[in-house]
Amino acid sequence: MFRALAEEVPLNPSLSQRFSTRRLSAGSVDSATGVYITNFIRAPNRDRLYYAWQTIIADYSERALTILSDKLPAISGLAKVLLRACNSDTERYLAGLWYENLPWGLLWYVCGPPIHFRPSSPAIAPSWSWASLVGRIEYFCNSYQFGFASNVKILEAGCLLRSTDPTGAVRGGFIRLEGCLIPVSLRIETTDSPTQSEYTGKAGCASRASPNTTVSVSSVSSQRSRWYEILYDEIRWDSTAHTPQLETQSVRDREFFCLEIGASFDRKLYGHTARFRTLGYGSRMWWLVLEATTQNDGSRAYRRVGLGYWHMKMSTSDTGLYYLFDGAYPQEVTLI
């Protein structure tokens, strides 16, 4: 059984100013198998409940719905079961995510059958919710053995409901948070043959849906230049070429940003007698890829377009290669 960390985790001084460690309760999720709906009734703590929810949602996300706008109403009853199990107020449920688990809940990614798109009229959910997309999504499948250090402070979050059902359909939503945001360049590269990727689909890694196409970001403000591959959210199937294609308009004249969400670290390596002392080997740094937009009142907000992570592999010196957020400082950000 993997025992959760029960104390604050000291971090590498170079990163400690950006990360605050979440306390994990003893008896947290200890198995990647056996996640059933009965977990909502018998689970001893919220860590297990949220893990069960994310596992069920990943399976649910690939189901074909006749009416796309039914995506959230169809799981409304399940959400109410979790609300009762957690003894939570209805406003803690945010279009398929949970306020107490929000930083980790934001880290879903697209996978599976190569078609993903966001309906525009009407929108099903805010861009930061997995429910905004048509297509299969996943969460990091080995999260049960990982601790998580968040690098965002949630200030406020809410949804505009379409009915009186607090777990039903929404018209929109927002998350106001404080986090490290940097402007980035985004590039799309397509080759005639599959390219090497961070996202291999093996050993707990995410799987890139388009094997011949990579999407990468690079900081425009850092003195050190490096491209980091990401998982772009929207993908379509090209029936002529019989290959998946990214659903993108020209990236010119569009403003892209990365928002650092946090880091996951392996409790098998650091969770028993040893304390986790550095965001090093075996950890992953996670960030959202965003596009800037202007709201009706003229204020700036950001829509999600993808997700990325940097894996500190055990066999390499990858810790010295992660500097996407060099020079970044916390600022207030609104996600819609």
Secondary structure, DSSP 4 states (H G I P E B T S, - for coil): -PPPP-S-----HHHHTT-EEPP--TT----SS---TTHHHH-SSHHHHHHHHHHHHHHHTTS--SSGGGTTGGGHHHHHHHHHHHT--GGGEETTEEGGGHHHHT--EE-SSS-BB---TT--S-TTSGGGSBS-EE--TTGGGEEEEE--EEEEEEEEESSS-TTS-EEEEEEEEEEEEEEEEEEEEE-SS----S-BSSTT--B-S-TTEEEEEEESS-SS---EEEEES-EEEETTTTEEEE-----TT--EEEEEEEEEEEHHHHSSSS---SS-TT-EEEEEEEEEEE-TTS-EEEEEEEEEEEE--TTS-GGGG--TTTT--EEEEEE-
